[in-house]
Amino acid sequence: MFRFEAIAVWQRALALVGALVLAGCAGVGTNGCAPGLQAMMQAQLFFGRNVMGRGMVSDEEWMRFLDDEVSPRYPAGFSVADADGQYRNAGGGIARERSKQLLIIGPGGDKPKLDAIRDAYKRRFNQESVLLVETPVCAAF
C-alpha cells in the first residue's frame, strides 16, 4: 500500500511542476519577450568628464558632442543621465569624476556606430576609455 501512495504523490508532484512550467511559458512570445514587447539591445556608454590638464568637459561641450556625434547616428532618440564614476586609471591610481551615461535602446547590430562615438569622445576630450555595456532587453516604444 505504501508503494502505491508514494507513486501517486510523485505523479501529482510531477504534474504540478509541469503545470507551473507551462504557465510560466504562457506569457512569453516567440521572441522570448512578453506580449507587446520586442527583443532589443540596450547600450550604455559611460563618459568621464575630467580632461587632463584643463578641467572638466563643460555642459556646452557635452551638448556639442551629442549634436555632432550621437544625434546623427541615433536620430530616433536616446537618454542621458548624470553619474559619478570611479575607476582605476592607467597609472594604477583610483580616479573619481563626474560622468555622463548615454542609454540607447534599439534593434542591435550597432557596434560600429557605438565604437565611432566612443572613439570621437576619446579623441576630442583626451580620454583613456569610454565604457560600453550591451544588454539584451525586451522593450516597446
N, C-alpha and C positions, 0 to 999 in steps of 0.2 A: 504494500500500500504506500509506503514512504517513497519508493522509487517513482511511482506514478505521479504523486503530488509534486515531487521535485521537478520532474519533466514538465508538468503543466505550468509551474511557476516560471521556469526558464522560457517556455514558449510565450507566456504573457510578457515577460521582460523583453524578449527579442521583438515582439510585436510592438511594444511601446517605444523602444529605441527606433525601430523602423519608421513608425508614425512620426516621431519627433524629427527625424532626418528629412523625411518628405515634407513636413510642414515648414521646415527651415528653407527648403529649396523653392517652395511655392511663391515666395516674394521676390525671387531673383529672375531677371530676364535672361535672354540668351547671351547678352554681353557681360554677364556677371554682375550687373547693377540692378537695383530695384526699379520697378516700372516707372517710367518718366525720366530716368537718368541715363546718361551715356558714359561709356568708358572714355576717359580723357587723361591727359598728363598735366600735372601741376609742377611748374618750375618755380623755384625760389632762388633768387640771387641776392647775395649779401655784399654790400659795397661799404667798405670802410671810408670814412670821410677825412681822416688825418692825412695830410700831404707833407712828406718830409721836407723840411727846410722852409715851409711857407705857411703853416697853419692848417686850417680846415677847408674842405670844399664847401663853398657858400651855398645857400639856398638857390641863389640865382644861377650859379654854375651847375648845380644839380638839375634845375629846370631846363637849362640849355642842353645838358646831356640827354635828358629824356626826349626833348624835342628833336635833337639831331640823330640820336642812335636808337632809341626804343620805340617811339611813336611810329616812325616809318616802317619798322619791322612788325609791329603789333598794333595796327590801326583799329582793330576791333576793341582793344582795351586791355588794361592791366591795373593792378593796385600797387600802391607804395605805402610803406609804413616806416616810421622812425624806430630804430633799435639801438641798443647799447651792446657792443660786442667786446669779446676778449679772445685773444689767441696768442700762440707762441710764435714770435716773428723769426725771420731767418737767422738772426743773431742769437737766438735761444732765450730771449727775454720775453716777459709777459707784456703784452700791449693791450690797452683798453681804449676804445674810441667810440664816438657816436657813429652810427651807421644808418644805412637805408636798406630796407628789404623790398625787393621787387617781386611781385607774385603774378604769374601768368598761368592761366588755365586754358587749354586748347586741345586739339586732336593729337598733338605729339609730333615727333619727327622734326623737331625744331633745333636740334643740337647745333647746326651751323650758324643759325641766327643768334642763338644764345651765346655761343663762343665769340661771335663778332662783337656783341655787346660787351662781354667780359674783356676782350682784348682792347676795345676802344677805351674803356674806363681805365684800364691799367696804363695805357699809353698817355691818355690825357692828364691823369692825376698821379702818375708815378707810383703805382701800387704794385705790391708783390703778387697779389692774387685777388680774385673775386670768387667767393664760394658759390657753387651751383649745386642745388639739390633737386632731383626729379623724382616724383612720386606718382604712381598710377592712382587715379581717383574716379569716383562716379559723380557726375555733375550735370546740371541743366541750366540753361540760360533763359 
